[in-house]
Amino acid sequence: MDSRDAMARYERIRELTRQMLAAAQQSDWDSLIAVEAQRKAVVETVTLPDIDFAASGLMSVKDACINEILEMDAQIRGLTETWMGEMREMLSTVQSQRKLERTYNSG
């Protein structure tokens, strides 16, 4: 794989990350997981070879692409953490309700 092929894969990762962010913003967790699996497969192909991006003049393009991916990942993480907090709160409420039901039904 040469630097142009690798760069195309970084750009694909960026596009998949955009799709993941859109899914997270819409609370479409199933789509987020599906796209994340696609992205993981591409990431694995990009990180294997040692590629000299400096020689091809693509180092700054690659760096900008990676920075954008990292920024979107941070947004996705924030959205998923918020959702996870809501789920924990909901589960806690359900558990409390069940305890109350058991208490009142046993007496």
N, C-alpha and C positions, 0 to 999 in steps of 0.2 A: 504494500500500500504506500502510495506517495503522499506528499503533504496535501495535494488538492483533494484526493480521495478522503483523507482524514478530515479535512476541513468540511467537506460535504457531510460527513457523519456528525461533526460537531453542530452543523447547522440543522441537521435532522433532530439531534438531541434538543436543540433550542426550540424547534417547532413542537416536538412532543411535550416539552416542558410548558409551552404556551397552552397546549391542549389540557394538560393537567391543571394548570392554574384556572383556566376557564371552568373546568369541571368542579374544582374546589369552590370557586366563587358561586357556582350554581348549586352547591351541596349535592352534586352528583357523584357520590363516593364510589359507586360501582365503575363508572367511566374512569374516574381518577385511577383506580387500581388497575384497570385494563390497560390504560395508556402507560402507566408506570412500568408494567411488565414489558411493553414494547420498548420503552426507553432503556430499560436495563439491558436488553439484548443488544441495542446499538452501542451503549456505553462499553459493554464488554469487548466489542470489536475495535473500539477506538483506543482503549487503554493498553492493549497488548503490544503493539509495535513501538519501537523508538523512532520517532519521526523528527526531522530537523526542519521546523517551521521557519526558523530564522533564515535559512538558506533560500527559501522560496519567497521570502518577504511577507509571509502570512502570520507572523508571530503576533502582531498587534491586532489583526482580525480575529485570530483564535482567542487571544486574551479578552477582547471585547465580548466575544460570543460566550465565553466561560463566565465572565462577570454578569452578563445578562441572565444566564442560566441560574447562577447562584442567587441573584436578586429574586427571580421568580420562585426558586425553591424556598427562600425565606418567607415569601408571601404565602406559599402553599402550606408551609409548616405552621404559620400563624393561624391560617384558616382551619387546618385540621386540629390544632391544639384547642381552639375555641370550640369546635364541634365535639371533641373528646370531653372537654369540660362540661358541656351541656349534657352529653350522654351519661357522665358520672353523676351529675345532679339528678337526672331523670331516674337512673337506677337507684340512687339513694332514696328518692321519694317513693318509688315502687316498693323497695324493701321496708321502708317505714310503714307504708300502708298495709303490707302483708303482716307485719308484726301486730299492728292494731287489730286487723281482722282476726288473727289467731287469738289475741287476748280476749276480744269480745265474744268470739265464737266458742271459746273454751269455757266460759262462765255461764 
